[in-house]
Amino acid sequence: MTEYAVVLEQSDDGSWWAYAPDIPGVISGAGTPEEAKSRFHGALDLYREELAKTGHELPPSRTRSAVVSV
């Protein structure tokens, strides 16, 4: 199983968005970070199904993340 870094980002209107820098075009939004992450899983499943239909796979995972204190 490949792990991808997923960014959970809050927009100015308070909604939350989830996306993976290594998987362009797959994004989800919701009212909470947990729901955005859950919806991202659903969007990713649909994307993988479409890739499989054309004989393609997900791109490799290249992004890592870290939390820094300032």
PDB file of N, CA, C and O in Angstrom:
ATOM      1  N   MET A   1       0.847  -1.175   0.000  1.00  0.00           N
ATOM      2  CA  MET A   1       0.000   0.000   0.000  1.00  0.00           C
ATOM      3  C   MET A   1       0.897   1.244   0.000  1.00  0.00           C
ATOM      4  O   MET A   1       1.839   1.347   0.786  1.00  0.00           O
ATOM      5  N   THR A   2       0.588   2.169  -0.883  1.00  0.00           N
ATOM      6  CA  THR A   2       1.344   3.415  -0.973  1.00  0.00           C
ATOM      7  C   THR A   2       0.688   4.481  -0.117  1.00  0.00           C
ATOM      8  O   THR A   2      -0.537   4.605  -0.104  1.00  0.00           O
ATOM      9  N   GLU A   3       1.485   5.243   0.590  1.00  0.00           N
ATOM     10  CA  GLU A   3       0.962   6.350   1.397  1.00  0.00           C
ATOM     11  C   GLU A   3       1.242   7.661   0.681  1.00  0.00           C
ATOM     12  O   GLU A   3       2.324   7.869   0.132  1.00  0.00           O
ATOM     13  N   TYR A   4       0.246   8.543   0.697  1.00  0.00           N
ATOM     14  CA  TYR A   4       0.362   9.865   0.088  1.00  0.00           C
ATOM     15  C   TYR A   4       0.159  10.930   1.152  1.00  0.00           C
ATOM     16  O   TYR A   4      -0.666  10.771   2.051  1.00  0.00           O
ATOM     17  N   ALA A   5       0.906  12.004   1.046  1.00  0.00           N
ATOM     18  CA  ALA A   5       0.688  13.158   1.919  1.00  0.00           C
ATOM     19  C   ALA A   5      -0.584  13.856   1.449  1.00  0.00           C
ATOM     20  O   ALA A   5      -0.729  14.165   0.267  1.00  0.00           O
ATOM     21  N   VAL A   6      -1.501  14.102   2.377  1.00  0.00           N
ATOM     22  CA  VAL A   6      -2.748  14.806   2.074  1.00  0.00           C
ATOM     23  C   VAL A   6      -2.767  16.091   2.889  1.00  0.00           C
ATOM     24  O   VAL A   6      -2.564  16.075   4.103  1.00  0.00           O
ATOM     25  N   VAL A   7      -3.011  17.194   2.210  1.00  0.00           N
ATOM     26  CA  VAL A   7      -3.078  18.501   2.857  1.00  0.00           C
ATOM     27  C   VAL A   7      -4.524  18.780   3.224  1.00  0.00           C
ATOM     28  O   VAL A   7      -5.419  18.647   2.389  1.00  0.00           O
ATOM     29  N   LEU A   8      -4.755  19.166   4.469  1.00  0.00           N
ATOM     30  CA  LEU A   8      -6.069  19.610   4.936  1.00  0.00           C
ATOM     31  C   LEU A   8      -5.954  21.104   5.173  1.00  0.00           C
ATOM     32  O   LEU A   8      -5.220  21.546   6.057  1.00  0.00           O
ATOM     33  N   GLU A   9      -6.677  21.875   4.384  1.00  0.00           N
ATOM     34  CA  GLU A   9      -6.516  23.323   4.394  1.00  0.00           C
ATOM     35  C   GLU A   9      -7.865  24.007   4.607  1.00  0.00           C
ATOM     36  O   GLU A   9      -8.846  23.698   3.930  1.00  0.00           O
ATOM     37  N   GLN A  10      -7.899  24.941   5.558  1.00  0.00           N
ATOM     38  CA  GLN A  10      -9.131  25.682   5.819  1.00  0.00           C
ATOM     39  C   GLN A  10      -9.154  26.955   4.976  1.00  0.00           C
ATOM     40  O   GLN A  10      -8.187  27.716   4.954  1.00  0.00           O
ATOM     41  N   SER A  11     -10.267  27.174   4.287  1.00  0.00           N
ATOM     42  CA  SER A  11     -10.398  28.377   3.460  1.00  0.00           C
ATOM     43  C   SER A  11     -10.945  29.529   4.298  1.00  0.00           C
ATOM     44  O   SER A  11     -11.342  29.339   5.448  1.00  0.00           O
ATOM     45  N   ASP A  12     -10.961  30.706   3.721  1.00  0.00           N
ATOM     46  CA  ASP A  12     -11.414  31.901   4.434  1.00  0.00           C
ATOM     47  C   ASP A  12     -12.863  31.800   4.908  1.00  0.00           C
ATOM     48  O   ASP A  12     -13.231  32.415   5.909  1.00  0.00           O
ATOM     49  N   ASP A  13     -13.686  31.029   4.196  1.00  0.00           N
ATOM     50  CA  ASP A  13     -15.095  30.908   4.589  1.00  0.00           C
ATOM     51  C   ASP A  13     -15.321  29.838   5.657  1.00  0.00           C
ATOM     52  O   ASP A  13     -16.459  29.598   6.061  1.00  0.00           O
ATOM     53  N   GLY A  14     -14.242  29.192   6.119  1.00  0.00           N
ATOM     54  CA  GLY A  14     -14.337  28.196   7.182  1.00  0.00           C
ATOM     55  C   GLY A  14     -14.438  26.763   6.693  1.00  0.00           C
ATOM     56  O   GLY A  14     -14.325  25.836   7.494  1.00  0.00           O
ATOM     57  N   SER A  15     -14.648  26.556   5.402  1.00  0.00           N
ATOM     58  CA  SER A  15     -14.721  25.192   4.886  1.00  0.00           C
ATOM     59  C   SER A  15     -13.320  24.584   4.823  1.00  0.00           C
ATOM     60  O   SER A  15     -12.315  25.294   4.814  1.00  0.00           O
ATOM     61  N   TRP A  16     -13.284  23.268   4.781  1.00  0.00           N
ATOM     62  CA  TRP A  16     -12.015  22.546   4.750  1.00  0.00           C
ATOM     63  C   TRP A  16     -11.862  21.828   3.421  1.00  0.00           C
ATOM     64  O   TRP A  16     -12.832  21.318   2.860  1.00  0.00           O
ATOM     65  N   TRP A  17     -10.634  21.793   2.925  1.00  0.00           N
ATOM     66  CA  TRP A  17     -10.320  21.157   1.658  1.00  0.00           C
ATOM     67  C   TRP A  17      -9.201  20.150   1.860  1.00  0.00           C
ATOM     68  O   TRP A  17      -8.269  20.389   2.628  1.00  0.00           O
ATOM     69  N   ALA A  18      -9.297  19.028   1.170  1.00  0.00           N
ATOM     70  CA  ALA A  18      -8.268  17.990   1.227  1.00  0.00           C
ATOM     71  C   ALA A  18      -7.758  17.737  -0.182  1.00  0.00           C
ATOM     72  O   ALA A  18      -8.541  17.604  -1.123  1.00  0.00           O
ATOM     73  N   TYR A  19      -6.445  17.670  -0.319  1.00  0.00           N
ATOM     74  CA  TYR A  19      -5.843  17.342  -1.608  1.00  0.00           C
ATOM     75  C   TYR A  19      -4.471  16.730  -1.371  1.00  0.00           C
ATOM     76  O   TYR A  19      -3.850  16.931  -0.327  1.00  0.00           O
ATOM     77  N   ALA A  20      -4.015  15.982  -2.361  1.00  0.00           N
ATOM     78  CA  ALA A  20      -2.684  15.377  -2.307  1.00  0.00           C
ATOM     79  C   ALA A  20      -1.837  15.995  -3.413  1.00  0.00           C
ATOM     80  O   ALA A  20      -2.188  15.873  -4.587  1.00  0.00           O
ATOM     81  N   PRO A  21      -0.746  16.647  -3.076  1.00  0.00           N
ATOM     82  CA  PRO A  21       0.096  17.270  -4.105  1.00  0.00           C
ATOM     83  C   PRO A  21       0.551  16.296  -5.194  1.00  0.00           C
ATOM     84  O   PRO A  21       0.788  16.707  -6.330  1.00  0.00           O
ATOM     85  N   ASP A  22       0.674  15.021  -4.859  1.00  0.00           N
ATOM     86  CA  ASP A  22       1.140  14.034  -5.828  1.00  0.00           C
ATOM     87  C   ASP A  22       0.036  13.500  -6.732  1.00  0.00           C
ATOM     88  O   ASP A  22       0.313  12.763  -7.678  1.00  0.00           O
ATOM     89  N   ILE A  23      -1.223  13.868  -6.447  1.00  0.00           N
ATOM     90  CA  ILE A  23      -2.353  13.374  -7.235  1.00  0.00           C
ATOM     91  C   ILE A  23      -3.158  14.575  -7.722  1.00  0.00           C
ATOM     92  O   ILE A  23      -4.194  14.899  -7.140  1.00  0.00           O
ATOM     93  N   PRO A  24      -2.702  15.232  -8.769  1.00  0.00           N
ATOM     94  CA  PRO A  24      -3.383  16.433  -9.251  1.00  0.00           C
ATOM     95  C   PRO A  24      -4.829  16.152  -9.661  1.00  0.00           C
ATOM     96  O   PRO A  24      -5.129  15.118 -10.258  1.00  0.00           O
ATOM     97  N   GLY A  25      -5.709  17.082  -9.333  1.00  0.00           N
ATOM     98  CA  GLY A  25      -7.099  16.987  -9.756  1.00  0.00           C
ATOM     99  C   GLY A  25      -8.030  16.303  -8.788  1.00  0.00           C
ATOM    100  O   GLY A  25      -9.247  16.392  -8.947  1.00  0.00           O
ATOM    101  N   VAL A  26      -7.497  15.617  -7.781  1.00  0.00           N
ATOM    102  CA  VAL A  26      -8.354  14.972  -6.786  1.00  0.00           C
ATOM    103  C   VAL A  26      -8.406  15.880  -5.573  1.00  0.00           C
ATOM    104  O   VAL A  26      -7.390  16.124  -4.923  1.00  0.00           O
ATOM    105  N   ILE A  27      -9.594  16.379  -5.270  1.00  0.00           N
ATOM    106  CA  ILE A  27      -9.772  17.336  -4.178  1.00  0.00           C
ATOM    107  C   ILE A  27     -11.166  17.146  -3.600  1.00  0.00           C
ATOM    108  O   ILE A  27     -12.087  16.741  -4.309  1.00  0.00           O
ATOM    109  N   SER A  28     -11.319  17.435  -2.330  1.00  0.00           N
ATOM    110  CA  SER A  28     -12.645  17.360  -1.713  1.00  0.00           C
ATOM    111  C   SER A  28     -12.786  18.475  -0.693  1.00  0.00           C
ATOM    112  O   SER A  28     -11.801  18.941  -0.119  1.00  0.00           O
ATOM    113  N   GLY A  29     -13.998  18.887  -0.481  1.00  0.00           N
ATOM    114  CA  GLY A  29     -14.281  19.931   0.494  1.00  0.00           C
ATOM    115  C   GLY A  29     -15.390  19.500   1.427  1.00  0.00           C
ATOM    116  O   GLY A  29     -16.229  18.670   1.076  1.00  0.00           O
ATOM    117  N   ALA A  30     -15.387  20.079   2.636  1.00  0.00           N
ATOM    118  CA  ALA A  30     -16.401  19.745   3.633  1.00  0.00           C
ATOM    119  C   ALA A  30     -16.355  20.774   4.756  1.00  0.00           C
ATOM    120  O   ALA A  30     -15.557  21.712   4.733  1.00  0.00           O
ATOM    121  N   GLY A  31     -17.218  20.579   5.727  1.00  0.00           N
ATOM    122  CA  GLY A  31     -17.296  21.498   6.851  1.00  0.00           C
ATOM    123  C   GLY A  31     -16.277  21.252   7.946  1.00  0.00           C
ATOM    124  O   GLY A  31     -16.013  22.137   8.760  1.00  0.00           O
ATOM    125  N   THR A  32     -15.697  20.045   7.975  1.00  0.00           N
ATOM    126  CA  THR A  32     -14.690  19.713   8.987  1.00  0.00           C
ATOM    127  C   THR A  32     -13.502  19.040   8.296  1.00  0.00           C
ATOM    128  O   THR A  32     -13.649  18.490   7.205  1.00  0.00           O
ATOM    129  N   PRO A  33     -12.325  19.082   8.927  1.00  0.00           N
ATOM    130  CA  PRO A  33     -11.181  18.404   8.317  1.00  0.00           C
ATOM    131  C   PRO A  33     -11.387  16.896   8.197  1.00  0.00           C
ATOM    132  O   PRO A  33     -10.949  16.282   7.225  1.00  0.00           O
ATOM    133  N   GLU A  34     -12.047  16.307   9.175  1.00  0.00           N
ATOM    134  CA  GLU A  34     -12.289  14.866   9.145  1.00  0.00           C
ATOM    135  C   GLU A  34     -13.174  14.487   7.968  1.00  0.00           C
ATOM    136  O   GLU A  34     -12.917  13.502   7.275  1.00  0.00           O
ATOM    137  N   GLU A  35     -14.224  15.283   7.747  1.00  0.00           N
ATOM    138  CA  GLU A  35     -15.134  14.998   6.644  1.00  0.00           C
ATOM    139  C   GLU A  35     -14.443  15.235   5.297  1.00  0.00           C
ATOM    140  O   GLU A  35     -14.661  14.481   4.349  1.00  0.00           O
ATOM    141  N   ALA A  36     -13.621  16.267   5.212  1.00  0.00           N
ATOM    142  CA  ALA A  36     -12.878  16.521   3.972  1.00  0.00           C
ATOM    143  C   ALA A  36     -11.953  15.353   3.658  1.00  0.00           C
ATOM    144  O   ALA A  36     -11.835  14.944   2.503  1.00  0.00           O
ATOM    145  N   LYS A  37     -11.298  14.815   4.681  1.00  0.00           N
ATOM    146  CA  LYS A  37     -10.406  13.667   4.483  1.00  0.00           C
ATOM    147  C   LYS A  37     -11.199  12.443   4.041  1.00  0.00           C
ATOM    148  O   LYS A  37     -10.771  11.716   3.144  1.00  0.00           O
ATOM    149  N   SER A  38     -12.340  12.214   4.660  1.00  0.00           N
ATOM    150  CA  SER A  38     -13.184  11.084   4.290  1.00  0.00           C
ATOM    151  C   SER A  38     -13.669  11.211   2.850  1.00  0.00           C
ATOM    152  O   SER A  38     -13.652  10.239   2.095  1.00  0.00           O
ATOM    153  N   ARG A  39     -14.097  12.400   2.478  1.00  0.00           N
ATOM    154  CA  ARG A  39     -14.554  12.623   1.107  1.00  0.00           C
ATOM    155  C   ARG A  39     -13.402  12.493   0.111  1.00  0.00           C
ATOM    156  O   ARG A  39     -13.602  12.068  -1.027  1.00  0.00           O
ATOM    157  N   PHE A  40     -12.205  12.858   0.545  1.00  0.00           N
ATOM    158  CA  PHE A  40     -11.042  12.695  -0.323  1.00  0.00           C
ATOM    159  C   PHE A  40     -10.847  11.222  -0.655  1.00  0.00           C
ATOM    160  O   PHE A  40     -10.549  10.872  -1.797  1.00  0.00           O
ATOM    161  N   HIS A  41     -11.015  10.359   0.346  1.00  0.00           N
ATOM    162  CA  HIS A  41     -10.895   8.916   0.100  1.00  0.00           C
ATOM    163  C   HIS A  41     -11.883   8.479  -0.975  1.00  0.00           C
ATOM    164  O   HIS A  41     -11.534   7.711  -1.871  1.00  0.00           O
ATOM    165  N   GLY A  42     -13.114   8.968  -0.884  1.00  0.00           N
ATOM    166  CA  GLY A  42     -14.123   8.622  -1.883  1.00  0.00           C
ATOM    167  C   GLY A  42     -13.757   9.120  -3.267  1.00  0.00           C
ATOM    168  O   GLY A  42     -13.898   8.392  -4.249  1.00  0.00           O
ATOM    169  N   ALA A  43     -13.285  10.361  -3.351  1.00  0.00           N
ATOM    170  CA  ALA A  43     -12.875  10.917  -4.637  1.00  0.00           C
ATOM    171  C   ALA A  43     -11.688  10.146  -5.210  1.00  0.00           C
ATOM    172  O   ALA A  43     -11.610   9.919  -6.417  1.00  0.00           O
ATOM    173  N   LEU A  44     -10.776   9.750  -4.342  1.00  0.00           N
ATOM    174  CA  LEU A  44      -9.606   8.996  -4.788  1.00  0.00           C
ATOM    175  C   LEU A  44     -10.012   7.623  -5.319  1.00  0.00           C
ATOM    176  O   LEU A  44      -9.460   7.156  -6.315  1.00  0.00           O
ATOM    177  N   ASP A  45     -10.971   6.978  -4.663  1.00  0.00           N
ATOM    178  CA  ASP A  45     -11.458   5.685  -5.153  1.00  0.00           C
ATOM    179  C   ASP A  45     -12.030   5.813  -6.564  1.00  0.00           C
ATOM    180  O   ASP A  45     -11.753   4.983  -7.429  1.00  0.00           O
ATOM    181  N   LEU A  46     -12.832   6.858  -6.791  1.00  0.00           N
ATOM    182  CA  LEU A  46     -13.401   7.081  -8.126  1.00  0.00           C
ATOM    183  C   LEU A  46     -12.300   7.342  -9.154  1.00  0.00           C
ATOM    184  O   LEU A  46     -12.355   6.835 -10.275  1.00  0.00           O
ATOM    185  N   TYR A  47     -11.316   8.124  -8.769  1.00  0.00           N
ATOM    186  CA  TYR A  47     -10.201   8.434  -9.669  1.00  0.00           C
ATOM    187  C   TYR A  47      -9.425   7.169 -10.027  1.00  0.00           C
ATOM    188  O   TYR A  47      -9.054   6.970 -11.184  1.00  0.00           O
ATOM    189  N   ARG A  48      -9.185   6.325  -9.044  1.00  0.00           N
ATOM    190  CA  ARG A  48      -8.460   5.073  -9.294  1.00  0.00           C
ATOM    191  C   ARG A  48      -9.227   4.171 -10.247  1.00  0.00           C
ATOM    192  O   ARG A  48      -8.633   3.512 -11.100  1.00  0.00           O
ATOM    193  N   GLU A  49     -10.554   4.141 -10.101  1.00  0.00           N
ATOM    194  CA  GLU A  49     -11.381   3.344 -11.010  1.00  0.00           C
ATOM    195  C   GLU A  49     -11.235   3.845 -12.444  1.00  0.00           C
ATOM    196  O   GLU A  49     -11.105   3.049 -13.374  1.00  0.00           O
ATOM    197  N   GLU A  50     -11.256   5.165 -12.621  1.00  0.00           N
ATOM    198  CA  GLU A  50     -11.102   5.742 -13.959  1.00  0.00           C
ATOM    199  C   GLU A  50      -9.713   5.456 -14.526  1.00  0.00           C
ATOM    200  O   GLU A  50      -9.576   5.152 -15.711  1.00  0.00           O
ATOM    201  N   LEU A  51      -8.700   5.552 -13.698  1.00  0.00           N
ATOM    202  CA  LEU A  51      -7.345   5.234 -14.155  1.00  0.00           C
ATOM    203  C   LEU A  51      -7.256   3.781 -14.611  1.00  0.00           C
ATOM    204  O   LEU A  51      -6.656   3.484 -15.644  1.00  0.00           O
ATOM    205  N   ALA A  52      -7.854   2.882 -13.837  1.00  0.00           N
ATOM    206  CA  ALA A  52      -7.798   1.457 -14.158  1.00  0.00           C
ATOM    207  C   ALA A  52      -8.458   1.166 -15.509  1.00  0.00           C
ATOM    208  O   ALA A  52      -7.996   0.300 -16.252  1.00  0.00           O
ATOM    209  N   LYS A  53      -9.532   1.886 -15.826  1.00  0.00           N
ATOM    210  CA  LYS A  53     -10.230   1.679 -17.101  1.00  0.00           C
ATOM    211  C   LYS A  53      -9.328   1.977 -18.293  1.00  0.00           C
ATOM    212  O   LYS A  53      -9.506   1.407 -19.370  1.00  0.00           O
ATOM    213  N   THR A  54      -8.378   2.855 -18.103  1.00  0.00           N
ATOM    214  CA  THR A  54      -7.481   3.231 -19.200  1.00  0.00           C
ATOM    215  C   THR A  54      -6.088   2.614 -19.054  1.00  0.00           C
ATOM    216  O   THR A  54      -5.165   2.960 -19.791  1.00  0.00           O
ATOM    217  N   GLY A  55      -5.952   1.698 -18.098  1.00  0.00           N
ATOM    218  CA  GLY A  55      -4.681   1.007 -17.915  1.00  0.00           C
ATOM    219  C   GLY A  55      -3.616   1.814 -17.199  1.00  0.00           C
ATOM    220  O   GLY A  55      -2.428   1.504 -17.292  1.00  0.00           O
ATOM    221  N   HIS A  56      -4.034   2.846 -16.488  1.00  0.00           N
ATOM    222  CA  HIS A  56      -3.075   3.688 -15.771  1.00  0.00           C
ATOM    223  C   HIS A  56      -3.142   3.432 -14.264  1.00  0.00           C
ATOM    224  O   HIS A  56      -4.090   2.833 -13.758  1.00  0.00           O
ATOM    225  N   GLU A  57      -2.130   3.892 -13.582  1.00  0.00           N
ATOM    226  CA  GLU A  57      -2.063   3.771 -12.124  1.00  0.00           C
ATOM    227  C   GLU A  57      -1.834   5.143 -11.511  1.00  0.00           C
ATOM    228  O   GLU A  57      -1.520   6.108 -12.208  1.00  0.00           O
ATOM    229  N   LEU A  58      -1.993   5.211 -10.207  1.00  0.00           N
ATOM    230  CA  LEU A  58      -1.692   6.455  -9.506  1.00  0.00           C
ATOM    231  C   LEU A  58      -0.213   6.794  -9.668  1.00  0.00           C
ATOM    232  O   LEU A  58       0.619   5.893  -9.774  1.00  0.00           O
ATOM    233  N   PRO A  59       0.120   8.074  -9.688  1.00  0.00           N
ATOM    234  CA  PRO A  59       1.529   8.455  -9.761  1.00  0.00           C
ATOM    235  C   PRO A  59       2.249   8.074  -8.469  1.00  0.00           C
ATOM    236  O   PRO A  59       1.604   7.857  -7.443  1.00  0.00           O
ATOM    237  N   PRO A  60       3.558   7.994  -8.510  1.00  0.00           N
ATOM    238  CA  PRO A  60       4.290   7.661  -7.286  1.00  0.00           C
ATOM    239  C   PRO A  60       4.141   8.751  -6.229  1.00  0.00           C
ATOM    240  O   PRO A  60       3.925   9.924  -6.536  1.00  0.00           O
ATOM    241  N   SER A  61       4.262   8.332  -5.005  1.00  0.00           N
ATOM    242  CA  SER A  61       4.224   9.264  -3.880  1.00  0.00           C
ATOM    243  C   SER A  61       5.611   9.861  -3.707  1.00  0.00           C
ATOM    244  O   SER A  61       6.588   9.142  -3.496  1.00  0.00           O
ATOM    245  N   ARG A  62       5.687  11.193  -3.799  1.00  0.00           N
ATOM    246  CA  ARG A  62       6.987  11.859  -3.678  1.00  0.00           C
ATOM    247  C   ARG A  62       7.007  12.920  -2.596  1.00  0.00           C
ATOM    248  O   ARG A  62       8.078  13.371  -2.190  1.00  0.00           O
ATOM    249  N   THR A  63       5.838  13.324  -2.125  1.00  0.00           N
ATOM    250  CA  THR A  63       5.751  14.431  -1.172  1.00  0.00           C
ATOM    251  C   THR A  63       5.802  13.917   0.259  1.00  0.00           C
ATOM    252  O   THR A  63       5.163  12.919   0.592  1.00  0.00           O
ATOM    253  N   ARG A  64       6.546  14.585   1.081  1.00  0.00           N
ATOM    254  CA  ARG A  64       6.585  14.333   2.522  1.00  0.00           C
ATOM    255  C   ARG A  64       6.209  15.625   3.214  1.00  0.00           C
ATOM    256  O   ARG A  64       6.337  16.706   2.638  1.00  0.00           O
ATOM    257  N   SER A  65       5.753  15.519   4.430  1.00  0.00           N
ATOM    258  CA  SER A  65       5.378  16.733   5.158  1.00  0.00           C
ATOM    259  C   SER A  65       6.040  16.739   6.526  1.00  0.00           C
ATOM    260  O   SER A  65       6.478  15.710   7.041  1.00  0.00           O
ATOM    261  N   ALA A  66       6.096  17.918   7.086  1.00  0.00           N
ATOM    262  CA  ALA A  66       6.642  18.096   8.425  1.00  0.00           C
ATOM    263  C   ALA A  66       5.931  19.276   9.066  1.00  0.00           C
ATOM    264  O   ALA A  66       5.457  20.181   8.379  1.00  0.00           O
ATOM    265  N   VAL A  67       5.866  19.254  10.360  1.00  0.00           N
ATOM    266  CA  VAL A  67       5.307  20.368  11.118  1.00  0.00           C
ATOM    267  C   VAL A  67       6.473  21.079  11.782  1.00  0.00           C
ATOM    268  O   VAL A  67       7.313  20.449  12.424  1.00  0.00           O
ATOM    269  N   VAL A  68       6.518  22.387  11.627  1.00  0.00           N
ATOM    270  CA  VAL A  68       7.589  23.162  12.245  1.00  0.00           C
ATOM    271  C   VAL A  68       6.988  24.167  13.215  1.00  0.00           C
ATOM    272  O   VAL A  68       5.891  24.678  12.990  1.00  0.00           O
ATOM    273  N   SER A  69       7.691  24.441  14.266  1.00  0.00           N
ATOM    274  CA  SER A  69       7.261  25.440  15.244  1.00  0.00           C
ATOM    275  C   SER A  69       7.931  26.764  14.926  1.00  0.00           C
ATOM    276  O   SER A  69       9.110  26.804  14.575  1.00  0.00           O
ATOM    277  N   VAL A  70       7.171  27.856  15.051  1.00  0.00           N
ATOM    278  CA  VAL A  70       7.742  29.187  14.811  1.00  0.00           C
ATOM    279  C   VAL A  70       7.408  30.108  15.961  1.00  0.00           C
ATOM    280  O   VAL A  70       7.798  31.276  15.950  1.00  0.00           O
TER     281      VAL A  70
END
